[in-house]
Amino acid sequence: MRCKTIIISLLTALFSIFGTTAQKPEKIISFVKESHPCEWYKMQSELWKKEVQKNNKNAYAWGNYYRATRYSVVMCPLDSADEYKRWAIMDSVTRPILNQMKKLVPDSYEYNHLMYYASGNGGKADNFQYIDRAYQIDSNRVDGFSDIIVANIIRGKTDKNRAIIKRWYEKEPPYLGLIAWNYNMLVGLDSNAILFVDGDNDVYPKEWLQKVKNIRPDIKVVVVSLMYLDRFRDNLYSELNLPKFTKTMEECKSIDVYNKELIMHILKSPISRPIYFSTAMRQDFYAFMQDSLYLEGLVYKYSPERYDNIAVIKRNFEQAYLLDYIKQPFINDVSLEIINQMNLCYLLPLTQLYKHYKLSGELTKADNTANLMILIAKTAENKEYLKFIQELVLDKK
């Protein structure tokens, strides 16, 4: 009986320990680096809320409470298909947190950083004061480097970003998969190209590659989500020696028309630089010109004239792209799941390359290409892609 009592006591203690561990608040890292399910963010929001209730001057807890609450809205499904509703919900649940922070921790790094973050990359010119103030308070906070970098891009102060991103990646080494993926996108482009991208993982690694490693600094990387900001857009068109873009969203009557006008303003100009679009960005930004876009790997190239893009895809995969990180990822990092999803962008050009090899009788290369496609789909756990590839190849299981 005594043994039974001891075992029950031990199990009770263990459940108590594990239960406590499961309920411990954890540092909230950007979901573009470390993604969690909707319910995890909801739980963390409640846990961090309890922390600020214990000590309402704990700025670190306030910062995590804000991010967990915001990400719970980002990661949770909506009742409707209206994505604009998500932003309204997000503002309604996070604005009260910022208001409380203004009263309780107004001079903290967290408050000033999040005030800028919540403004949508500045929004209004006076919002830059918050990111500048945050950077003055603590210039070593890794979680704020991305925002000060974007703020400098918007204001045309990109010369300041070299030192910042160098320190960022010294303190937080870049994830090798993200670096290789972004390297592959840059390395195959024509000289002095303009490359439209979107999303954190499609932007910051390129900043590091260009400014710190001096890899393809000739490429002008344009973040499409920033083009809605007058200051950024005016600086960009001035750099490209283009007249200002004067149309408003109200005139265009829809975001799709506005996007088209933004791009056409550049395409209709006498600019001689090659223009590319990342395949990872949302397609509605360039869907209107599909007939003039040619896949070259991780990018589409804009060209009014037809050309042999399959030859470029072949060159990129055979001579330029670094792919060993897919075949043998020796380092396991927190972003591996996100990297695996980004690698799905290789499948469309690899499909075209596979068909080319089969048609030209290069069967060994065709087999190797098929194996790589299957590996990418399996690693990303994408059953639809895997089924498509297996049906395409037929003899591959």
C-alpha positions in Angstrom: 0.0 0.0 0.0 2.8 2.3 0.8 4.3 1.9 -2.7 1.0 2.7 -4.2 0.7 5.9 -2.0 4.2 7.0 -3.0 3.5 6.4 -6.7 0.2 8.4 -6.5 2.1 11.2 -4.6 4.8 11.3 -7.3 2.3 11.4 -10.1 0.4 14.2 -8.4 3.6 16.1 -8.0 4.6 15.6 -11.6 1.2 16.6 -12.9 1.5 19.7 -10.7 4.9 20.6 -12.1 3.9 20.0 -15.8 0.7 21.9 -15.2 2.6 24.9 -13.9 5.1 24.7 -16.8 2.2 24.6 -19.3 0.8 27.8 -17.8 4.0 29.8 -17.8 4.0 33.0 -19.9 6.5 32.8 -22.7 8.3 35.6 -24.6 6.2 36.4 -27.7 8.4 36.3 -30.8 7.1 37.6 -34.2 4.9 35.0 -35.9 7.0 35.4 -39.1 9.9 33.8 -37.2 8.1 31.4 -34.8 4.5 30.5 -35.5 2.0 29.0 -33.0 -1.7 28.0 -33.2 -4.4 30.5 -32.4 -5.2 29.0 -29.0 -1.6 29.3 -27.9 -1.6 33.1 -28.4 -5.0 33.3 -26.6 -3.6 31.4 -23.6 -0.4 33.6 -23.6 -2.5 36.7 -23.8 -4.3 35.7 -20.6 -1.1 34.7 -18.9 0.6 38.0 -19.7 -2.5 39.9 -18.6 -2.2 38.3 -15.2 1.5 39.5 -15.1 0.6 43.1 -15.7 -2.1 42.9 -13.1 0.5 41.7 -10.6 2.8 44.7 -11.5 1.3 47.3 -13.8 4.8 49.0 -14.1 6.3 45.9 -15.8 6.9 47.2 -19.3 8.3 43.9 -20.5 5.0 42.1 -19.5 2.9 44.9 -21.2 4.9 44.3 -24.4 4.3 40.6 -24.4 0.6 41.1 -23.5 0.2 43.4 -26.5 1.9 41.1 -28.9 0.1 37.9 -27.7 -3.3 39.7 -28.0 -2.5 41.1 -31.4 -1.2 37.7 -32.8 -4.3 35.9 -31.4 -6.3 38.0 -33.8 -3.8 37.5 -36.7 -3.7 33.7 -36.3 -7.3 32.9 -35.5 -9.9 32.3 -38.2 -12.6 34.9 -38.9 -16.3 34.3 -39.0 -16.4 36.3 -42.3 -14.2 36.4 -45.3 -13.6 40.1 -44.9 -10.0 40.6 -44.0 -10.5 44.3 -43.3 -12.7 43.2 -40.3 -9.6 41.5 -38.8 -7.8 44.8 -38.6 -10.8 46.5 -37.0 -10.9 43.7 -34.4 -7.2 43.9 -33.8 -7.4 47.7 -33.1 -10.3 47.3 -30.8 -8.5 44.8 -28.6 -5.0 46.3 -28.7 -5.8 50.0 -28.5 -6.9 49.8 -24.8 -3.6 48.1 -24.0 -1.6 50.9 -25.6 -3.8 53.5 -23.7 -2.9 51.8 -20.4 0.7 51.7 -21.3 0.7 55.4 -22.0 -0.6 56.0 -18.5 1.6 53.5 -16.7 4.9 53.0 -18.7 5.0 56.0 -21.2 8.8 56.3 -21.0 9.5 52.6 -21.7 11.0 51.1 -24.8 8.0 48.8 -25.1 5.4 51.6 -25.2 7.3 53.7 -27.8 8.2 50.7 -30.0 4.6 49.4 -30.0 3.1 52.9 -30.7 5.2 52.9 -33.9 4.4 49.3 -34.7 0.7 49.9 -34.3 0.8 52.8 -36.6 1.6 50.6 -39.6 5.1 51.7 -40.4 4.6 55.3 -39.5 1.3 56.0 -41.1 1.6 59.7 -40.2 4.9 61.5 -40.1 4.8 62.3 -36.4 4.6 58.6 -35.6 8.3 58.2 -36.4 9.1 59.9 -33.1 8.1 56.8 -31.3 10.5 54.4 -33.0 13.3 57.0 -32.8 12.5 57.4 -29.0 12.5 53.6 -28.6 15.9 53.3 -30.3 17.3 56.1 -28.1 16.0 54.3 -25.0 17.7 51.0 -26.0 19.6 50.6 -29.2 20.4 47.0 -28.5 16.8 45.6 -28.5 16.8 43.0 -31.3 13.0 43.0 -31.5 13.0 46.6 -32.6 15.7 46.5 -35.3 13.2 45.5 -38.1 11.0 48.5 -37.4 13.9 51.1 -37.2 15.2 49.6 -40.5 11.7 50.0 -42.2 11.4 53.5 -40.7 14.7 54.5 -42.3 13.7 52.9 -45.6 10.5 55.0 -45.6 12.3 58.2 -44.8 15.1 57.6 -47.3 17.7 57.1 -44.7 18.9 53.6 -45.8 22.5 54.5 -45.3 21.9 54.1 -41.5 20.7 50.5 -41.9 24.0 48.9 -42.7 25.3 49.2 -39.1 21.9 48.3 -37.6 21.3 45.1 -39.6 24.9 44.1 -39.0 24.4 44.4 -35.2 21.1 42.7 -35.5 22.5 39.6 -37.1 25.5 39.6 -34.9 23.2 39.4 -31.9 20.6 37.1 -33.5 22.3 35.1 -36.3 20.2 34.8 -39.5 18.4 31.6 -40.1 20.4 29.8 -42.9 17.3 28.7 -44.8 15.9 32.2 -45.0 19.3 33.5 -46.1 19.7 30.9 -48.8 16.1 31.4 -50.1 16.7 35.2 -50.4 20.1 34.7 -51.9 18.6 32.5 -54.6 16.0 35.2 -55.4 18.7 37.9 -55.8 21.5 36.0 -57.5 19.7 35.2 -60.8 18.5 38.8 -61.6 19.7 41.0 -64.4 22.0 43.9 -63.4 20.4 47.0 -61.8 17.0 45.3 -61.6 14.0 46.5 -59.6 12.6 43.7 -57.4 9.2 44.0 -55.8 8.8 42.0 -52.6 6.6 41.9 -49.5 6.7 40.4 -46.1 9.4 40.4 -43.4 11.1 37.1 -44.5 11.2 38.5 -48.1 12.8 41.8 -47.0 15.3 41.8 -44.0 17.5 38.9 -45.2 18.0 40.8 -48.5 19.0 43.9 -46.5 21.7 41.8 -44.8 22.8 40.2 -48.0 23.1 43.5 -49.8 24.3 45.9 -47.1 26.5 43.6 -45.0 27.6 40.9 -47.4 27.7 43.1 -50.5 25.7 40.6 -52.5 23.8 42.1 -55.4 23.8 45.7 -54.0 22.9 46.8 -57.6 19.3 45.5 -57.1 16.7 48.0 -55.9 14.4 46.1 -53.6 10.9 47.7 -53.2 8.6 46.7 -50.4 5.1 46.9 -52.0 3.2 47.4 -48.7 5.2 50.6 -48.2 4.1 52.0 -51.6 0.9 53.1 -50.0 2.8 55.6 -47.9 3.3 58.9 -49.7 6.7 59.6 -48.2 8.2 56.3 -49.2 6.6 56.4 -52.7 7.8 60.0 -53.4 11.3 59.0 -52.4 11.2 55.9 -54.6 9.9 57.8 -57.7 12.5 60.5 -57.1 15.3 57.9 -56.9 14.0 56.3 -60.1 13.7 59.8 -61.7 9.9 59.4 -62.2 7.2 62.0 -61.8 5.2 61.9 -58.6 2.2 59.5 -58.4 -0.8 61.7 -57.8 -3.8 59.4 -57.9 -5.6 58.6 -54.6 -7.3 55.5 -53.4 -10.6 57.3 -53.6 -10.1 58.1 -57.3 -9.2 54.5 -58.1 -12.2 53.2 -56.0 -10.6 49.9 -55.1 -7.3 48.6 -53.8 -6.8 46.4 -56.9 -7.1 49.4 -59.3 -4.8 51.4 -57.1 -2.2 48.7 -57.1 -2.4 48.5 -60.9 -2.0 52.3 -61.2 1.0 52.3 -58.9 2.8 49.7 -61.0 1.7 51.0 -64.4 3.2 54.4 -63.4 6.6 52.7 -63.4 6.1 50.4 -66.3 4.9 53.2 -68.6 7.9 55.3 -67.8 11.1 55.4 -69.9 12.9 53.6 -67.1 15.4 51.0 -68.6 15.9 48.9 -65.5 14.6 45.2 -65.6 11.6 44.7 -63.3 10.9 41.5 -61.3 8.2 40.4 -58.8 8.8 37.9 -56.0 6.7 34.8 -56.3 6.1 34.9 -52.6 4.1 38.2 -52.7 0.4 38.3 -53.1 -0.6 37.8 -56.7 -3.3 40.4 -56.9 -0.5 43.0 -57.0 0.6 41.9 -60.5 -2.3 39.7 -61.7 -3.4 42.3 -64.3 -0.2 41.8 -66.4 0.1 38.0 -66.3 0.6 37.9 -70.1 3.8 39.9 -69.7 5.3 38.0 -66.7 7.8 35.2 -67.2 8.8 32.8 -64.4 12.5 32.6 -63.9 12.6 30.7 -60.6 11.7 32.5 -57.4 10.7 35.6 -59.4 8.6 36.7 -62.3 10.2 39.0 -64.8 8.2 41.7 -66.6 8.8 41.6 -70.3 6.5 42.9 -73.2 8.6 40.7 -75.5 8.6 36.9 -75.4 11.8 35.1 -74.6 13.1 31.7 -73.5 12.5 31.8 -69.7 13.0 28.1 -69.4 16.7 28.6 -70.2 16.9 31.1 -67.4 15.2 28.7 -64.9 17.6 26.0 -66.0 20.6 28.3 -65.5 19.4 29.4 -62.1 18.8 25.9 -60.7 21.9 24.3 -62.3 24.4 27.1 -61.7 23.2 29.8 -59.4 20.8 28.6 -56.7 22.0 27.2 -53.3 19.8 24.2 -52.6 21.8 22.0 -50.2 19.9 23.6 -47.2 16.7 21.8 -48.6 18.3 18.5 -49.2 20.2 18.3 -45.9 19.2 20.9 -43.3 21.9 20.3 -40.6 20.8 23.2 -38.4 17.3 23.0 -36.9 16.0 26.5 -36.0 12.7 27.9 -34.8 11.8 29.1 -38.3 12.2 25.8 -40.0 8.5 25.3 -40.4 8.2 28.7 -42.0 11.2 28.1 -44.3 9.6 24.8 -45.4 6.5 26.6 -46.5 8.5 29.3 -48.3 10.4 26.5 -50.2 7.1 25.6 -51.9 7.8 28.6 -54.1 10.3 26.4 -55.9 7.7 23.9 -57.1 6.3 25.9 -60.0 9.6 26.5 -61.7 10.8 23.0 -60.9 7.7 21.6 -62.5 8.6 23.5 -65.7 12.2 22.4 -65.4 11.1 18.7 -65.0 9.0 18.9 -68.1 11.9 20.4 -70.0 14.3 17.6 -69.0 11.8 14.9 -69.9 11.2 16.5 -73.3 14.9 16.9 -74.0 15.7 13.3 -72.9 17.8 14.4 -69.9 16.2 11.7 -67.7 18.7 11.7 -64.9 18.2 15.4 -64.4 14.4 14.8 -64.6 14.6 12.2 -61.9 16.7 14.4 -59.6 14.3 17.3 -60.2 11.3 15.1 -59.3 13.0 13.9 -56.2 13.6 17.5 -55.1 10.0 18.4 -55.7 8.8 15.5 -53.7 11.2 16.3 -50.8 10.0 19.9 -50.7 6.3 18.9 -50.7 6.8 16.2 -48.0 8.9 18.5 -45.8 6.2 21.1 -46.0 3.6 18.4 -45.3 1.6 19.7 -48.3 -0.5 16.7 -49.4 -2.1 18.5 -52.4 1.3 19.5 -53.9 2.7 16.0 -53.2 -0.3 14.4 -55.0 0.1 16.7 -57.9 3.8 16.0 -58.3 3.4 12.2 -57.9 0.7 12.3 -60.6 3.0 14.4 -62.8 5.9 12.0 -62.4 3.7 8.8 -62.3 6.6 6.4 -61.3 7.6 8.4 -58.2 5.9 7.4 -54.9 
